[in-house]
Amino acid sequence: MSVDLTNINGFDVVVCRKQANMQVVGSIAAIRQLGQLIGCLRSGRLYNATVTVCNVSIVTVHIELV
């Protein structure tokens, strides 16, 4: 999945999108480096996310620089 920065109601939100149709499938939350990730996305760096754990309501992803 691609990791992108979008704006929702005036707030920057990091989202994961399906690469096939760019549909948003979720947002990134609860990571200590979220501010740093947002800064990197703003500067043009590209990231991909891979699902590592999938529970009922929580999905864990590994994010890496493309």
C-alpha positions as CSV (number, residue, x, y, z in Angstrom):
1,M,0.0,0.0,0.0
2,S,1.1,3.5,-0.5
3,V,1.5,5.9,2.5
4,D,0.2,9.4,1.7
5,L,-0.5,12.6,3.5
6,T,-4.0,14.1,3.2
7,N,-5.9,16.8,4.9
8,I,-9.2,16.1,6.7
9,N,-11.1,18.9,8.3
10,G,-8.0,21.0,8.5
11,F,-5.8,18.2,10.1
12,D,-2.9,16.4,8.4
13,V,-3.7,12.7,8.3
14,V,-1.3,9.9,7.2
15,V,-3.3,7.3,5.2
16,C,-2.7,4.0,3.5
17,R,-4.1,3.5,0.0
18,K,-4.5,0.5,-2.2
19,Q,-2.1,0.9,-5.0
20,A,-4.5,-0.5,-7.6
21,N,-7.2,2.2,-7.2
22,M,-5.8,4.6,-4.6
23,Q,-8.7,4.0,-2.3
24,V,-8.0,4.9,1.4
25,V,-8.1,1.8,3.5
26,G,-6.9,3.2,6.8
27,S,-4.9,5.8,8.7
28,I,-1.7,5.7,10.6
29,A,-2.0,6.4,14.4
30,A,-0.3,5.7,17.7
31,I,3.3,5.8,16.6
32,R,5.9,8.0,18.3
33,Q,7.4,9.2,15.0
34,L,4.1,10.4,13.4
35,G,5.3,14.0,13.3
36,Q,8.6,13.0,11.7
37,L,6.7,10.8,9.2
38,I,4.4,13.8,8.3
39,G,7.5,16.0,7.8
40,C,9.1,13.4,5.5
41,L,5.9,13.1,3.5
42,R,5.7,16.9,3.1
43,S,9.2,17.0,1.8
44,G,8.4,14.5,-0.9
45,R,9.7,11.2,0.5
46,L,7.7,8.1,-0.6
47,Y,6.7,5.3,1.6
48,N,5.0,1.9,1.3
49,A,3.2,0.0,4.1
50,T,2.9,-3.8,4.4
51,V,0.4,-5.5,6.8
52,T,2.2,-7.5,9.4
53,V,-0.7,-8.3,11.9
54,C,-4.4,-8.2,11.3
55,N,-6.7,-8.5,14.3
56,V,-10.5,-7.8,14.5
57,S,-10.2,-4.0,14.7
58,I,-6.4,-3.3,14.7
59,V,-4.1,-3.7,11.8
60,T,-0.3,-3.3,12.3
61,V,1.8,-2.3,9.3
62,H,5.5,-2.0,8.6
63,I,6.3,1.3,6.8
64,E,9.4,1.7,4.7
65,L,11.0,4.3,2.5
66,V,10.6,3.6,-1.2
